[in-house]
């Protein structure tokens, strides 16, 4: 079996990325690399990250995160730069159009039946089995790959996402909800109400808990790799690998070898790249 590593959020932290690849003796000619989204932004060298991944595209499996969608929107002129934006060198590079067109065609959900793992950036709705989740991801991926992709991407920023599936009144709202679940979700109630904030909900009466707790309770099959949640940190549990260990915030970058019966964890320390006030 091919040696396969999954890695948490890079966010433009190229030097720790290269160090971790060296630590695991990654060989792009024979090994495979899964990346759980948020490849770019906040860290200092998104350009080097994307350049390396694009060169290895046949051996790299990526799912899109919220920062990757933001980078696409910046490239398309849909949104203005935020105060924590470090995408300038990436977007100014002469190869940017090729890189962004490649990024636009990446997945939101990847499943490998042989390995027994699925990968998403943030979350899967607890009510969605893996077949349903695949259908929801397909709807977003098809829109991003369509010739009207700019219109679709702009619509994601036109209004907030509904906080539950049943509140979606049309396909545009359904698409915002799907994207929010796959790329931004952390907490959810038993009734499927999501909180899109990066901080813990204060309304404990509504029983918000981490999405994966409810997913693993409701769905008896499916092992999930995810990133996105730096404050939660590394979680290694039966059927769950949460790999965002806060590299851009000065903690660690984490990789897991996933072609073994039990995942093998590797980490490398990271400098503090993100500004503490950047959210």
N, C-alpha and C positions, 0 to 999 in steps of 0.2 A: 504494500500500500504506500502511496505517496505520502511523504511527511508534510503535514499541514499545520500551520500556525494561525491562530486568530489573535488579533491585537486590538486594544482599546483606542480611544480617541487620540489622534495625533495632533490636531489643531496647529499645524505648521511647525511642530517641534522636530525639526529634521535631525539635529545632532543626537538626541536620545533615540530616535527611530533608527538611525544608522548603528548606534551602539548596541541596541537590542537585537538587531539583525545579526550583528557580528557575534553577540553572545550565544545565540542559538545556532550559529553557523549556517544561516539561511543561504541556500543555493538556488537561485532563480531558475536555473536550467532543469532542476529536478523537483524542488519543493513548491508548495503552494502557500499563499498568504491570503488570509481573510482579514478585512478591515471593517470595523463596526461603525463607520461613518464619522462625521466631523473631522475630515482630513485636514481642513484648512482653517485659518483665521485665529486671531488672538496670539498665536505663537509667531516667532520671528521670520520663518522661512517657508511659507506655504509654496512658493515657487519651486524650491528644491524637492519638497515632498511630492508635488504633482508631477514634476519632471521625472523623478525616479519611478513612480507608479505607472506613468504612461509608457515608459520604456519597458516595463515588465507586464504590460496589460494582459498578456496571455496566461500569466501565472498568478494574477492577483484578482481576488473576488471582493468587490466593494458593495456596501449598501450606503445610501445617501443619508446624511444627517441634516439637522437644521442649519448648521453653518455652511454645508455644501450647497443647499438650496439658496441660502443668502448670497453665496459667492456667484451662483448662476444669475441671480436677480441683479446683482451689482454689474456683472459683465453685460447683461442685457439692457442696462440702463433703467431698470424698473424701480430700484430703491437707491437712496443716497447712502453714503458711507456713515456708519455709526461711529461713536467716539472710540470704541475699542477695536475698530477695523484695522487689520494689518495686511490687507489684500493688495495694496498698491503695487508692489513689485511683481506679484503674480499677474495682475491684470494689465500691466504695462509690457509684459514680455511678448516678443514677436510670435511665440508659439501658443499664446493664450487661446486663440480661436480653436485650434486643434484640441487643446487640453479640455476646454469647456464643452466642446461638442461631444467629446468622449465622456466627460462627467455626466452630461445630460442624459446619456443612454444607460447609465448604471441602474441598479435595482434598488428597491426599498426593502425587499425581503428575499433572502436566498436560503434555499434548502438543499441539503445533500443527503439523500436517503441512505447512501452507503455509510457515511460517517454518522448519521443519526442526529445531526445538528441543523438548526435553522438559525439564521442571523438577521437581526434587525437593529436599527440604531437605538431607538428608545423603548418601544413597547409593542405589544400585541393586545388587542381588546380581549379581556377575559371571556367574552361571549363568542369569540371567533375561534373555531377549530382551525387547524392548519390549512385545510382546503378553503375555508371561507377567507382566512387571512390572505391566502394567495390570490384570490379573486379581487379583494380590495386593493392589494398592492399592484395587481395588473392594471386596474383602472387608472391609478396614478402614473404608473410607468408608461402606459399607452399615451396619456395626455402629454407627458414630458417629451416623448419621442415624436409626437404629431407635428405637422407643419405649422400648426397654430400654438406651439408650445409657449411662445411669449405671452399670448393672451391668457393661457392657463396659469402661467407662473404669476402674472400680475394679479390675477383673481385671488391668489392665496394671501396677498397683502391688502386686498380691498376691504376686508371685514374680518372680525374675529371668528374663529372656528366655534361652532356649537359645542357645548360641553357633554352632549350625549347623542348617540346615534339617532334616537327617536325624535330629536329636536331638529334634524335636518329636513328642510322643507323642499329642497330641490337638489339637483345633481351638483351644482356649484358648492352648496353648503356641505354636501356629502363628501366632496373632494377635499374641502378644507378640514373636515373632521378626520378623514383617513390620513392626510398628511400630518395632522397634529398628533394622532395616536402613534404613527410610525416614527416620528422624528422629535416629538417634544414631551410625550406623556411621562408622568412619574406616579401620580396618585390617582386612585379611582375608588368609588364606593361600590357596595354590593349591587346597586341598581344601575351601574354603568355610567355614573356621572364622573367626569374627569375634571381635574384641576390642572390648568396649563401653566401655572406659576412654577417658578424654580424653587420656591420655598414651601415648606410644609403647610398645609391648610390649617387654619385656626379653628375651623368649624368641626370639631371632633364629633359632634352629634350626628354628622352625616357619614361617619365611619370611613373616612379616607384612609386607605392603606396603600403600600407600594403595589403597583399593577401586577408584578410577578407573583405576589402572594395569592391574589385572586385567580390569576391565570392558571397557576399550578394546581390550585384547588379544583377549578372547574374543568380543565382540560387534562385528561389522563394520559395523553400522548403528546409528544413534541418536546424536544430539548432545545433551549434557547440560549443564544449568545447575543449580548447587547452591550451598549456603551451608554453615553449621554449623561450619566448621573454621577458626577465627580464627588459630590458631597456624601453620597452613599458609599462610594469606594468599591474596592474589589469584593465580589461575592462569588464564592465557589460552593455550589449546592447541587444536590441531585437535580438534573435537568435544567440547571441554570449556571451560566457563566456571565457575570456582569463585570466587564473589563475596564471601565473608565476609572482609573485610579488617580486622576487629577494631575497628569503630567504638566499641563500648561500652568497649573497652580503651584508648581514647585514640589510635587510629591513623586510619583513614579509613573513610568510607562510599563504596561503589563502585556505580556503575550502568553498564550496557552497553546500547547501542542494538543491538538484535538483528534488525532488519528490513533490514539491509544485507548485502552479500556477505561482509564482514569486520566483526565487532563493533567498535564504537567505544566506548572506555572513558572514563568520567568519574569523578572522585573529589572529595570534599570532606573537609577535616580535621575531626576530632572531639575534644572534650574527653575526659578520663578520667572515665567515669561509674561503672564497676564498681569495687568495692573489690578491691584486689590479693589479699586473703585469701579471696575469695568462691568461688574454684574455677572 
